[in-house]
Amino acid sequence: MKYDVIIVGAGLAGLSCARELHRSNTSFLLVDKSDSVGGRLRTDYINGYLLDRGFQVLFTAYPDTKRELDYESLNLHEFYPGSLVRINNRFHKVADPWRKPLNLLNTLRAPIGSLQDKLKVGLLRRALKSKSLNDIFNGEDIQSSQYLKNLGFSEQIIKTFFKPLLGGVFGDSELVTSSIMFEFIFSMMSAGETTLPEQGMQAIPSQMGQSLPHKSTLLNTHVTRVTGTAIETSSGDHINADTVIVATDGPSAETLIEVPYASCKGSTCIYFCADKSPGIKDCLALNGTGYGPINSLCVPSNVSMSYAPDGKSLISITVLGNKYDNDLDMMSDVVTQARDWFGNEVDKWEHLNSYVIPHVLPDQSPKFSRIKDQTVYLENGVLVCGDYRENGSINGAIVSGKVAANLALAKLASI
């Protein structure tokens, strides 16, 4: 059988592309080497716990996820709108005063920066609220750390607050990520909620895949060769189409079709279970000291009880970069730092699993334009899409998939 379009890769970009083609009554085959759709958005069920493969969240303000996803069916659960910053040997609550005005005094007292710094955060929030996404993505393109300095923020608030907060989102502990992405993500955080789906992050691609036609998805299939009109699989199958779209992650696309790919950011997510939850409730705890391996820590089961069995707690710790050659050394340092934060209760925590993720997000340092709007046809006639061709976010992956689908539809209309 010959298809109108073959899509290689069933992550968010591939699923978004497939749904757009389906809405246009275009025949397609979605192929992936994994046993399930979702790409990097996967959730494992281990001993009654939901373990997302890496700490990830859904920002409800993302414009294209609003259009593409059914939030109500995902049953989203919200993080506290703010964070707990670890500094001076204790946690300090920093809340969004627009949503939690009763915590304004605690926020003003938190030693993350001066009063002027905190006022500037409010001014930045207001300025970005009035800025269109088009203006953001065509705005100034410098490192986020320099962008914050240019706005008059002190080194103290950059180190204690912005680096652990946004660095965790970007996988970038030094905030060399483009200010374009800083403005985009900060505006999304300000405009909506930070959430987890009740059944884990994989519920997002699962929902997208459920709307696709029966037998339109081929899993457990490794594609070894791609041309503009066909794919070959490791089992020797040759499948033809009028158009082929590669919607894999960047490293896989580089291997398959030799498309240039910028370096990427890595991280490790470590999960523990415990009878007693550390006392941070539904907040994200940030390491404001700049010392130790932990960038952030949260208790997903405090956000959504479905993440752990009754009476149990799930603890998620994120370590940025690839600083450790030995996993045992990293684990030892993580436990030591966690014990410093929460005391001897940490000795009762049980390690569930660790996910070393070498390709969390593409490098989005300036010039950001080298990846933005790069969902294009290659010289060999293959279309390529993915978050690394648009911007490193759930929203970026969905946008890129839609763009690829519409380019394919335009080509099909001309045949």
C-alpha positions as CSV (number, residue, x, y, z in Angstrom):
1,M,0.0,0.0,0.0
2,K,1.1,3.5,-0.8
3,Y,0.3,6.3,1.6
4,D,0.0,10.0,1.0
5,V,2.4,10.6,3.9
6,I,4.7,8.6,6.2
7,I,5.7,10.1,9.5
8,V,8.7,8.7,11.2
9,G,8.5,9.4,15.0
10,A,5.4,9.3,17.2
11,G,6.4,11.9,19.7
12,L,4.4,15.1,20.1
13,A,5.5,16.5,16.7
14,G,4.7,13.3,14.9
15,L,1.3,13.0,16.6
16,S,0.4,16.7,16.0
17,C,1.4,16.2,12.3
18,A,-0.7,13.0,12.1
19,R,-3.8,14.7,13.6
20,E,-3.5,17.6,11.2
21,L,-3.4,15.2,8.2
22,H,-6.3,13.2,9.6
23,R,-8.4,16.3,9.8
24,S,-7.7,16.8,6.1
25,N,-8.7,13.3,5.2
26,T,-5.1,12.5,4.1
27,S,-3.9,8.9,4.3
28,F,-0.8,8.5,6.5
29,L,1.3,6.0,8.4
30,L,2.9,7.0,11.7
31,V,5.9,4.8,12.5
32,D,7.9,4.6,15.7
33,K,10.6,2.2,17.1
34,S,9.1,2.3,20.6
35,D,6.3,0.3,22.0
36,S,4.1,3.3,22.6
37,V,3.5,6.8,21.3
38,G,4.9,9.8,23.2
39,G,8.6,10.1,22.4
40,R,10.2,11.8,25.4
41,L,6.9,12.1,27.2
42,R,6.6,8.7,28.8
43,T,5.4,7.5,32.2
44,D,6.3,4.2,33.8
45,Y,4.2,2.4,36.4
46,I,6.4,0.9,39.0
47,N,5.2,-0.6,42.3
48,G,2.1,1.6,42.2
49,Y,3.9,4.8,41.5
50,L,3.7,6.9,38.3
51,L,7.3,7.9,37.2
52,D,7.5,10.4,34.4
53,R,10.8,9.9,32.5
54,G,12.3,13.1,33.7
55,F,10.5,15.9,35.6
56,Q,8.1,17.5,33.1
57,V,5.1,19.7,33.5
58,L,2.4,21.2,31.3
59,F,1.9,25.0,31.2
60,T,-1.8,25.4,30.6
61,A,-1.2,28.8,28.9
62,Y,0.6,27.2,25.9
63,P,-1.6,28.4,23.0
64,D,-1.3,25.3,20.9
65,T,-1.8,22.8,23.6
66,K,-5.0,24.7,24.5
67,R,-6.3,24.0,21.0
68,E,-4.9,20.5,20.6
69,L,-5.6,18.9,24.0
70,D,-8.7,18.3,26.1
71,Y,-7.5,19.7,29.5
72,E,-10.7,18.5,31.2
73,S,-10.1,14.9,30.2
74,L,-6.5,15.0,31.3
75,N,-7.7,16.0,34.8
76,L,-4.9,18.4,35.4
77,H,-3.6,19.0,38.9
78,E,-1.9,22.3,39.7
79,F,1.4,23.1,41.5
80,Y,1.4,25.9,44.0
81,P,1.8,29.2,42.0
82,G,5.3,29.9,43.4
83,S,8.2,28.0,44.8
84,L,10.2,27.3,47.9
85,V,13.7,28.6,47.6
86,R,16.4,26.9,49.8
87,I,18.8,29.6,51.0
88,N,20.5,30.4,54.4
89,N,19.7,26.8,55.6
90,R,16.0,27.1,55.3
91,F,13.2,27.3,52.7
92,H,11.6,30.6,51.8
93,K,8.2,30.7,50.1
94,V,8.1,32.9,47.0
95,A,4.6,33.2,45.7
96,D,2.9,34.7,42.7
97,P,1.3,37.8,44.4
98,W,-1.4,38.1,41.8
99,R,-2.7,34.6,42.6
100,K,-1.6,34.3,46.3
101,P,-1.8,37.9,47.6
102,L,-2.0,36.7,51.2
103,N,1.6,35.4,50.9
104,L,2.9,38.8,49.6
105,L,4.6,39.6,52.9
106,N,6.5,36.3,53.0
107,T,7.6,36.8,49.4
108,L,8.9,40.3,50.1
109,R,10.8,39.0,53.1
110,A,12.4,36.1,51.2
111,P,16.2,36.7,50.9
112,I,16.3,36.0,47.2
113,G,17.0,39.6,46.2
114,S,16.3,43.2,47.1
115,L,12.9,44.8,47.3
116,Q,13.8,46.4,43.9
117,D,14.4,43.0,42.4
118,K,11.0,41.8,43.5
119,L,9.3,44.9,42.1
120,K,11.2,44.4,38.8
121,V,9.7,40.8,38.7
122,G,6.2,42.4,38.8
123,L,7.2,44.9,36.1
124,L,8.6,42.1,33.9
125,R,5.4,40.0,34.4
126,R,3.3,43.0,33.4
127,A,5.4,43.9,30.3
128,L,5.3,40.3,29.0
129,K,1.6,40.1,29.5
130,S,1.1,42.9,27.0
131,K,3.6,41.4,24.5
132,S,2.3,39.2,21.7
133,L,4.0,35.9,21.0
134,N,5.0,37.1,17.6
135,D,6.8,40.1,19.3
136,I,8.5,37.7,21.7
137,F,9.8,35.3,19.1
138,N,11.1,38.2,17.0
139,G,12.6,40.1,19.9
140,E,16.0,40.6,21.3
141,D,18.1,37.4,21.2
142,I,20.8,37.4,23.9
143,Q,21.6,35.1,26.8
144,S,18.9,35.0,29.4
145,S,21.4,35.9,32.2
146,Q,22.6,39.0,30.3
147,Y,18.9,39.9,29.5
148,L,18.1,39.9,33.3
149,K,21.2,42.0,34.1
150,N,20.2,44.5,31.4
151,L,16.8,44.8,33.1
152,G,18.6,45.7,36.3
153,F,18.2,42.4,38.3
154,S,20.9,41.8,40.8
155,E,23.3,38.8,40.7
156,Q,21.6,37.6,43.9
157,I,18.2,37.1,42.5
158,I,19.6,35.7,39.2
159,K,21.5,33.1,41.2
160,T,19.0,32.2,43.9
161,F,15.8,32.3,41.9
162,F,16.0,32.6,38.2
163,K,18.8,30.1,37.6
164,P,17.2,27.2,39.5
165,L,13.6,28.0,38.3
166,L,14.2,28.6,34.6
167,G,17.4,26.6,34.5
168,G,15.3,23.6,35.4
169,V,12.9,24.3,32.5
170,F,15.7,24.7,30.0
171,G,18.2,22.1,31.4
172,D,20.6,25.1,31.6
173,S,22.1,25.9,35.0
174,E,23.9,29.0,33.7
175,L,20.9,30.6,31.8
176,V,22.8,30.9,28.5
177,T,19.5,30.0,26.8
178,S,18.1,32.7,24.5
179,S,16.1,35.5,26.1
180,I,13.5,34.7,23.5
181,M,12.8,31.4,25.3
182,F,13.0,33.1,28.7
183,E,10.3,35.6,27.7
184,F,8.1,32.8,26.2
185,I,8.3,30.5,29.2
186,F,8.1,33.2,31.8
187,S,5.0,34.6,30.2
188,M,3.5,31.1,30.0
189,M,4.2,30.6,33.7
190,S,2.6,33.9,34.5
191,A,-0.5,33.5,32.3
192,G,-1.5,30.0,33.3
193,E,-1.0,27.1,35.7
194,T,1.8,24.6,36.0
195,T,0.3,21.2,36.0
196,L,0.5,17.4,36.0
197,P,-2.1,15.2,34.3
198,E,-3.7,12.8,36.7
199,Q,-2.3,9.7,34.9
200,G,1.2,11.2,34.3
201,M,2.7,13.1,31.4
202,Q,2.3,10.2,29.0
203,A,-1.5,10.9,29.2
204,I,-0.8,13.9,26.8
205,P,0.5,11.9,23.8
206,S,-1.9,9.0,24.6
207,Q,-4.9,11.4,24.3
208,M,-3.5,12.7,21.0
209,G,-3.0,9.2,19.6
210,Q,-6.5,8.0,20.6
211,S,-8.1,10.2,17.9
212,L,-6.1,8.7,15.1
213,P,-7.6,6.1,12.7
214,H,-7.2,2.4,13.5
215,K,-4.1,0.8,12.0
216,S,-2.6,4.2,11.1
217,T,0.2,3.8,13.7
218,L,3.0,1.2,13.4
219,L,5.0,0.7,16.6
220,N,8.0,-1.4,17.4
221,T,9.4,-0.6,13.9
222,H,12.9,0.7,13.5
223,V,13.3,2.8,10.3
224,T,16.8,2.5,8.9
225,R,16.6,4.5,5.7
226,V,14.5,7.4,4.5
227,T,14.0,9.0,1.1
228,G,11.6,11.7,-0.1
229,T,9.1,9.0,-1.1
230,A,9.8,5.8,1.0
231,I,11.2,4.3,4.1
232,E,13.0,1.1,4.8
233,T,12.8,-0.8,8.1
234,S,15.2,-3.1,10.0
235,S,13.1,-6.1,9.0
236,G,13.6,-5.3,5.3
237,D,10.2,-3.8,4.6
238,H,9.9,-1.0,2.0
239,I,7.0,1.3,2.4
240,N,6.1,4.0,-0.2
241,A,4.5,7.4,0.1
242,D,4.2,10.7,-1.8
243,T,5.9,12.5,1.1
244,V,8.0,11.4,4.1
245,I,8.2,13.4,7.3
246,V,10.9,12.8,9.9
247,A,9.5,13.8,13.3
248,T,12.1,12.1,15.6
249,D,14.2,13.9,18.1
250,G,17.3,15.7,16.9
251,P,19.9,13.1,17.5
252,S,17.8,10.4,15.8
253,A,17.2,12.7,12.8
254,E,20.9,13.4,12.6
255,T,21.6,9.7,12.4
256,L,18.8,8.9,9.9
257,I,19.0,11.8,7.4
258,E,22.2,13.6,8.5
259,V,20.3,16.8,9.3
260,P,22.4,19.2,11.3
261,Y,21.5,19.3,15.0
262,A,22.7,21.6,17.7
263,S,24.0,20.1,20.9
264,C,21.5,19.3,23.6
265,K,21.1,19.6,27.3
266,G,21.0,16.6,29.6
267,S,19.7,15.9,33.1
268,T,19.0,13.1,35.6
269,C,15.7,12.6,37.4
270,I,15.9,10.5,40.6
271,Y,12.7,9.1,42.2
272,F,12.3,8.1,45.8
273,C,9.3,6.8,47.7
274,A,8.6,7.4,51.4
275,D,6.0,6.8,54.0
276,K,6.2,10.5,55.1
277,S,6.3,13.4,52.6
278,P,8.9,16.1,53.0
279,G,7.2,19.2,54.2
280,I,7.0,21.1,50.9
281,K,3.4,20.3,50.1
282,D,2.6,21.0,46.4
283,C,5.5,23.5,45.8
284,L,8.5,23.1,43.7
285,A,11.6,23.4,45.9
286,L,14.6,25.2,44.3
287,N,18.2,25.1,45.3
288,G,19.0,28.8,45.7
289,T,22.5,28.2,47.1
290,G,24.2,27.2,43.8
291,Y,25.9,24.3,45.7
292,G,25.3,20.6,45.5
293,P,23.8,18.5,42.8
294,I,20.1,19.1,43.4
295,N,18.6,21.8,41.1
296,S,15.0,21.2,42.2
297,L,12.8,18.8,44.1
298,C,9.1,18.2,44.3
299,V,6.6,15.7,45.6
300,P,4.3,14.8,42.6
301,S,2.0,12.8,44.8
302,N,1.3,16.0,46.7
303,V,0.2,17.6,43.4
304,S,-1.8,14.6,42.2
305,M,-2.4,11.7,44.6
306,S,-2.6,9.3,41.7
307,Y,1.3,9.4,41.5
308,A,1.6,7.2,44.6
309,P,-0.3,4.5,46.4
310,D,-2.4,5.5,49.4
311,G,-0.4,6.5,52.4
312,K,2.9,6.8,50.3
313,S,4.8,9.8,48.8
314,L,6.7,10.1,45.6
315,I,9.8,12.4,45.6
316,S,11.3,13.7,42.4
317,I,14.8,15.2,42.3
318,T,16.4,16.8,39.2
319,V,20.1,17.1,38.6
320,L,21.2,19.2,35.7
321,G,24.0,18.4,33.3
322,N,26.4,15.4,33.1
323,K,28.8,16.3,35.9
324,Y,29.2,12.8,37.3
325,D,31.1,9.9,35.8
326,N,29.8,7.6,38.5
327,D,26.1,7.1,39.4
328,L,27.0,6.1,42.9
329,D,28.8,9.3,43.6
330,M,25.9,11.3,42.3
331,M,23.4,9.4,44.4
332,S,25.6,9.8,47.5
333,D,25.8,13.6,47.0
334,V,22.1,13.9,46.3
335,V,21.2,12.0,49.5
336,T,23.6,14.0,51.5
337,Q,22.1,17.3,50.2
338,A,18.5,16.0,50.7
339,R,19.4,15.0,54.3
340,D,20.7,18.6,54.9
341,W,17.4,19.9,53.7
342,F,15.0,17.4,55.4
343,G,16.9,15.7,58.1
344,N,17.3,12.0,59.0
345,E,13.8,11.2,57.5
346,V,15.7,11.0,54.2
347,D,17.4,7.8,55.4
348,K,14.0,6.1,55.2
349,W,13.5,7.1,51.6
350,E,13.6,4.2,49.1
351,H,15.2,4.7,45.7
352,L,12.7,3.7,43.0
353,N,14.4,4.5,39.8
354,S,16.7,7.0,38.0
355,Y,16.4,8.3,34.5
356,V,19.5,9.6,32.9
357,I,18.3,11.8,30.0
358,P,21.1,12.9,27.7
359,H,18.8,14.8,25.3
360,V,16.3,16.7,27.4
361,L,16.1,19.8,25.1
362,P,18.1,21.3,22.2
363,D,20.6,24.0,22.9
364,Q,18.7,27.2,22.6
365,S,21.4,29.7,23.2
366,P,21.7,32.7,20.8
367,K,21.3,32.9,17.9
368,F,18.0,31.3,18.5
369,S,17.0,31.9,14.9
370,R,19.2,29.0,13.9
371,I,16.5,26.6,15.1
372,K,13.3,28.8,15.0
373,D,11.0,28.2,12.0
374,Q,13.2,25.4,10.6
375,T,10.4,22.9,9.9
376,V,11.4,22.6,6.2
377,Y,12.0,20.3,3.3
378,L,15.5,19.1,2.9
379,E,17.3,18.8,-0.4
380,N,16.4,15.1,-0.7
381,G,12.7,16.0,-0.5
382,V,12.2,14.8,3.1
383,L,10.3,17.0,5.5
384,V,11.8,17.4,9.0
385,C,10.0,18.6,12.2
386,G,10.4,18.5,16.0
387,D,10.8,20.8,18.9
388,Y,14.5,21.3,17.9
389,R,13.2,22.9,14.7
390,E,10.8,25.3,16.4
391,N,11.5,25.8,20.1
392,G,12.2,23.4,22.9
393,S,8.8,23.0,24.5
394,I,5.7,20.9,24.4
395,N,4.1,23.8,22.5
396,G,7.0,24.0,20.1
397,A,6.8,20.3,19.2
398,I,3.1,20.6,18.5
399,V,3.5,23.7,16.3
400,S,6.3,22.1,14.3
401,G,4.2,19.0,13.6
402,K,1.3,21.2,12.3
403,V,3.6,23.2,10.1
404,A,5.1,20.0,8.6
405,A,1.6,18.6,7.9
406,N,0.5,21.8,6.1
407,L,3.7,21.8,4.0
408,A,3.0,18.2,3.1
409,L,-0.6,19.0,2.2
410,A,0.6,21.8,0.0
411,K,2.9,19.4,-1.8
412,L,0.1,16.8,-2.3
413,A,-2.2,19.5,-3.7
414,S,0.4,20.2,-6.4
415,I,0.9,16.6,-7.5
